[in-house]
Amino acid sequence: MKSLAKYILITAILSLVAFSAHAVQIRAAMSCSNWQAGKTDSKLDVGGKAWVLGFLSGVSFNSNKDILLGIPSATIFRLVDNYCQSNPQSTTNAAAEDIYYQIIKMKGL
């Protein structure tokens, strides 16, 4: 349990790195196949969900756009599910970026 808490803390901290057109290193994102496997592995599930929410929170903070306001976490997770089903060779990083831009467009931010 200690290692899971440490993993979640590390991924949350690393998620504060914002993405942009500039090359930045994104760490701890998982493959879409691991995201799908998380449905039967609670450690992958908790870690993956924490990473996605941490990433989106970090880029929201950095952009000063509260994209998560009014959107339940379960909705975010369904969007990642949909992205990963359509793009099984991709990553949760790419899914989170896609979701970020979808929400920006939807909310007109």
C-alpha positions in Angstrom: 0.0 0.0 0.0 2.9 2.3 0.8 4.3 1.9 -2.7 0.9 2.6 -4.3 0.6 5.9 -2.3 4.2 6.8 -3.3 3.4 6.0 -7.0 0.3 8.2 -6.9 2.2 11.1 -5.2 5.0 10.9 -7.8 2.6 10.8 -10.7 0.6 13.7 -9.3 3.8 15.8 -9.0 5.0 14.8 -12.4 1.7 15.6 -13.9 2.2 19.3 -13.1 4.4 19.5 -16.2 2.3 21.2 -18.8 2.2 20.2 -22.4 2.5 22.5 -25.3 4.0 22.6 -28.8 7.4 22.6 -27.1 9.1 19.3 -26.4 8.7 18.3 -22.8 9.1 15.0 -21.2 5.9 13.5 -19.8 6.5 10.7 -17.3 4.5 7.9 -15.8 1.8 7.9 -18.5 0.6 4.4 -19.2 -0.2 2.7 -22.5 -3.9 2.4 -23.5 -3.6 -1.3 -23.2 -2.5 -0.9 -19.5 -5.4 1.5 -19.0 -7.8 -1.1 -20.3 -6.1 -3.8 -18.1 -6.7 -1.5 -15.1 -10.3 -2.5 -15.2 -9.2 -5.8 -13.6 -6.1 -4.6 -11.7 -6.9 -2.2 -9.0 -3.3 -0.8 -8.7 -3.3 0.1 -12.4 -6.8 1.5 -12.1 -6.0 3.8 -9.2 -2.6 4.8 -10.6 -4.0 5.5 -14.1 -6.9 7.5 -12.8 -4.7 9.5 -10.5 -2.3 10.2 -13.3 -5.0 11.5 -15.7 -6.6 13.7 -13.1 -3.3 15.0 -11.9 -2.2 15.8 -15.5 -5.4 17.6 -16.3 -5.3 19.5 -13.0 -1.7 20.5 -13.7 -2.4 21.8 -17.2 -5.5 23.5 -16.0 -3.5 25.3 -13.3 -0.7 26.2 -15.8 -3.1 27.5 -18.4 -5.3 29.3 -15.7 -8.4 27.6 -17.3 -10.5 25.6 -14.8 -11.4 22.9 -17.3 -12.4 20.3 -14.7 -15.0 22.6 -13.1 -18.4 20.8 -13.3 -17.1 17.7 -15.0 -17.3 14.6 -12.8 -14.2 12.4 -12.7 -16.2 9.5 -14.0 -16.9 11.4 -17.2 -13.1 12.0 -17.6 -12.5 8.3 -17.1 -15.2 7.4 -19.8 -13.5 9.8 -22.2 -10.1 8.1 -21.6 -11.9 4.7 -22.1 -13.3 5.9 -25.4 -10.0 7.3 -26.6 -8.1 4.2 -25.7 -10.6 1.9 -27.3 -10.3 4.0 -30.5 -6.5 4.3 -30.2 -5.2 1.1 -28.5 -1.6 1.7 -29.4 -1.6 5.2 -27.8 -1.1 6.4 -24.2 -3.0 8.1 -21.4 -0.9 11.2 -22.1 -2.3 11.4 -25.6 -5.8 10.7 -24.2 -5.5 13.4 -21.6 -4.2 15.9 -24.1 -7.1 15.1 -26.4 -9.6 15.4 -23.6 -8.1 18.8 -22.5 -8.6 20.2 -26.0 -12.1 18.7 -26.3 -13.1 20.4 -23.0 -11.5 23.7 -24.0 -13.5 23.7 -27.2 -16.7 22.6 -25.5 -16.5 25.3 -22.8 -15.2 27.9 -25.2 -12.2 28.6 -23.0 
